[in-house]
């Protein structure tokens, strides 16, 4: 986990107050969007907690979550608060750590009745694993209010999310949940929005909810202080999870395995080495057939120097499923969306295309050992024009480098990292968070089909790349910026 920030979101001030009690001396940040973030270093860890109250509702939560994620560039997002229980064996005050968030709003209202069309987001594997460890060791209970006994149980189950306050056990919604979302243990109103925002920004997320009522028609009459207690329980468990996360690795610094290679206090630098001649690169258009409505995509490739990474056909066949699993775990592919492609003698390619939206996302390993990944660039709001934002591109390239390095296949001692953008027909300089490019739509926009690419003439050591991901990403982004500038003069 490369960032040292963890974003903790709540919907209600009651929930934010419960978290704030465990985080003294918070510093206030006023974002340009008007959102207020409170930040503090969590004692005993290498993490800073960024606390934000989103307000109720999935739409509101999604907007605020994306704003804060863009600002903080966090290692993870935790959504913390209260929920209504859906299972009789889950007591008031118990905690549900959501293994999956189900958006129950989608469906088709047909002649035969309402037919659910589920949309779901799976919680990050690492966060669930740490949460299960924290529950097993009971280390989180030290954050509970003094004298709060018995210790609440923690349940690892899906939750249902939608913009409806459920306060009856006899309604069409109750029937829908029982028939189509029967594994959901709790119901609430914001997690789907947060989960979708986290997935869009490729950030790990976990939802932690304390059960404050049974959503059965007795909310107002049976509270008895359970909202406050449930919020405190959820906050305690969430902070307990964060304290047990693996230590963050600052950008540009080595992980534990590489500590001996860099002196204390120094920042590792990539060991770029000029090649005698450029290596051959299989670009995205070589790996899959493009289509006419496709928007600009950022692509990244790691090309081996030498033949030490060549893969056998049997290994390529096995890799396709691993690429699919890794792509979904890292948020490159959606959990439920269709992924196309197949392993061949030339390589394994997995990709997801949305023809209507014009987006294209993919992950590949070729027989010669080249690793490739691509994803659609964001567009300016209300336009079909993609945004060329060097800072955003550097951040995404760092994440994509980490993804390529995680592929379970051999790499030689040195590799050539190259990046590109294609098609570049509708591409304008600007910032991802602004609605239009600087100086208007026409400024810096290309109208030719020539892709923007870096040269494949410099290699870095594979071992060194693991500890210099951020620097390599920044250099590739700068080279893309230079290539775009040269092409558009």
C-alpha positions, 0 to 999 in steps of 0.5 A, a space after each residue: 500500500 503505497 500511500 500513507 493516507 486512509 480516507 474514512 467516510 461517514 454519512 451522518 455527523 453522529 457517525 463522524 463524531 464516533 470516529 472523531 472521538 478516537 482521533 484527537 487534534 484533527 487538522 482541517 483542510 478546505 478543498 476547492 470544491 467546498 468539502 472539508 477534510 479533517 486529517 490526523 496521523 494515527 498513533 502507532 501506524 504510518 497512516 494519516 486518517 482523512 475524515 469526511 462526512 458525506 451526508 446521506 444518500 448514494 448520489 451525495 456519497 459518490 460525489 464527495 467520495 470521488 472528490 476526496 479520493 482525487 485530493 488524497 490519493 489514498 491507499 484505501 477508503 473505509 465507509 463507517 457508520 450505522 445500518 439496519 439489520 436484515 437477519 435475526 441472528 445479528 444483534 443490535 450493536 453487532 458489526 457487519 464488515 461488508 464482503 460485498 455491496 449490492 445496489 438493489 435499485 437496478 431492475 426492470 419493472 415488467 408485466 410479470 413483476 419487478 425483475 432485479 438486475 443486480 450491481 455489486 462491488 466486492 470489498 478489497 481482499 487485503 482489507 477483508 483479510 486484515 478485518 478477519 484477523 482483527 476480529 479473530 485476535 480481538 485487538 480492535 476492542 481496545 478502541 471500544 468505549 470503556 465498560 462497553 460490554 459484551 463485546 459486539 460480534 463481527 459478521 462478514 457478509 454482504 450488505 444492500 444499499 439504496 436510497 430508501 429508508 426501510 422501516 417495515 418487514 412487509 413491503 415490496 422492498 422487503 420482498 425484493 431483498 428476501 428473494 433477490 438479495 437474501 444473503 445481505 445482512 444489513 441495509 443502508 443508503 450510501 455504500 453503493 455510491 462510495 464503492 462505485 467512486 472507489 472502483 472508478 479511482 482504482 482504490 481499495 474499499 471496505 464498508 463497516 456498519 454497526 447495526 442500530 435497528 432491525 429495519 422492521 417498523 420500530 426505528 423510532 420506538 426502539 432506538 434506546 441509544 443504539 444509534 450512538 452505540 452502533 456508530 461507536 462500535 463501527 468506528 472502533 472496528 474500523 480504526 482497529 483494522 487500520 492499525 493492523 494494515 501493512 505499513 505504507 511504502 512511501 512513493 519512491 522508497 523501497 519496500 522491506 525486501 529492498 531496504 538494504 539497497 538504499 542508504 538511510 534517508 536516500 530516495 532510490 532513483 531509476 537506473 536508466 540505461 540507453 540501449 544500442 537499438 530500440 526494442 520491438 513493442 506490441 502496442 495495444 492496436 497490435 493486441 486487439 482490433 480497435 473500433 471507430 467510436 473508441 475514446 483515447 486510452 492510456 497504455 503501458 508496456 514492460 518489454 523484456 531485454 533479452 529472451 529470459 522471459 519467454 513463456 510456454 504455451 501451457 503457462 500462457 493458458 493458465 495465465 488468462 484466468 490469473 489476469 482476469 482475477 488480478 484485473 478484478 482484484 485491482 479494479 481494472 475490470 468490474 466484478 460482474 462485467 464481461 471480460 473478453 479474450 482468450 489465451 493463444 500461442 502468442 499470448 494471453 489477452 483479457 479485455 473489457 469494452 463498452 462500445 456505447 461508452 467508447 471505453 476499452 480496458 485490457 491486460 495482457 502477457 505475450 509469449 516473449 514476456 511483454 506485459 501490457 495494460 491499458 485503460 480509457 482516459 477520463 473525458 471533460 464533463 459534457 464532452 467527448 474529448 479525453 483529458 491529457 492531465 500529466 499529473 493524473 497520468 503519472 498517478 495512473 501509470 504508477 498504479 498500472 506499473 504496480 499492476 504489471 509487476 504483480 503478474 505471476 510470471 518471470 521477468 528478466 534482469 532488465 526491462 523497457 517501460 514504454 507508454 502511449 495514448 491512442 487514439 489521439 484524435 480527440 485529446 486536450 490538455 487540462 485537469 481531470 477535476 475541471 469541466 473544460 480544458 484550460 483556454 477552451 476546448 480547442 486549445 491543445 487538441 489533436 485532430 489526427 490519428 497518430 498515437 502519442 508514444 514514448 521511445 523504447 530505447 532505455 531500460 531499467 533493472 527489474 529489481 530497481 523498478 520495484 522501488 522506483 515505481 513513482 519516479 518511472 511513472 513520472 518520467 513516462 508521463 513527462 515523455 508523453 507530455 513532450 511527445 504530445 507537444 512535439 506532435 501538435 506544434 
